[in-house]
Amino acid sequence: RNQDGLERYVEHALTSMDHVRLDGMRVALDNAHGAAYLSSGEALTRLGAEVEVFHSEPDGFTINEHCGCTHGEEIERLVRQTRADAGLAHDGDADRILLCDETASALDGDELMAVAAASMLRKGTLKHNTLAVTVMSNYGLDDLVSGLGGRVVRTGVGDRYVLEAMLQRGLNFGGEQSGHIIFADWASTGDGLIAGLQLLRIMKETGEPLSQLRQCLKKFPQAVRNLRVSQKPPMEELVEANRIIQETEKKLGDYGRVLLRYSGTEPLIRLLIEGRDVSYLEAQADKIASAVLAQIG
């Protein structure tokens, strides 16, 4: 049994702050009745924050139950209740993070990565000026990062693929829209406490609230369709749908994308088109959806 594991972990998390403290900051903390129930509150308290802790009595049965980052409405409620400067929610195993600004509006992983990547690019601490994300992340990230002199690389869905790309390319930052954020300078995988601390650190260093910091990301509009199908033939057999997709991708160029993939658990095919022109996106989504349904609906 590792008797001092908690202390060693908290101390390591604190080193990621590089002596920046959180004095005067009020934080609402939702531990999802999970792994962070001792560590996150302790770390925030040692940094001088005023911490209001919720959902932090694990019994093995209530993990993530109506709380944590899979229930964003709860951290929004807690921020309103406590009038916190920020809300921080974990999931059960504490490898994900959800932050909520002082107006009680939660930020998704893309917004968190945007805030952190912009800060790191300005400081010159983003290795190779490159951010690793999955194909699910909004293309507004590419727009932001390229505008600051960096670039975005994309991987398949899953934080394991993000980490693989980071290791292959020697990168130190990446993550998923779902809130798996990897700060490789301090952790070898997604770590909710370290990720949360880095965002709170940026708030403290800039003197800006999260509601202001999140404005750096201008999300591209999306058109989404979830279509019920009777079968799941190989994608290349969807001839007419693929023709329209190629036409759409050519039109969108570097400022958009089309994703068409089967659900792994349901009789569904999921379509996402992202770009700048909402009316064009919706029209093309309808065309692709019609072609798919005509063949396998």
SULVENNOR-V975786 format. One record per helix or strand of 2 or more residues. SS is the DSSP state (alpha for helix, beta for strand). FROM is the first residue (numbers start at 0). TO is the last residue. If there is no record, write none. Layout:
ss & from & to
SS & FROM & TO
SS & FROM & TO
//
This chain:
ss & from & to
alpha & 4 & 14
beta & 25 & 29
alpha & 38 & 45
beta & 49 & 53
alpha & 71 & 81
beta & 85 & 89
beta & 96 & 99
beta & 105 & 106
alpha & 108 & 122
alpha & 126 & 128
beta & 129 & 133
alpha & 139 & 146
beta & 150 & 154
alpha & 158 & 168
beta & 172 & 174
beta & 180 & 182
alpha & 191 & 205
alpha & 209 & 215
beta & 220 & 227
alpha & 234 & 236
alpha & 238 & 251
beta & 256 & 261
beta & 267 & 274
alpha & 277 & 295
//
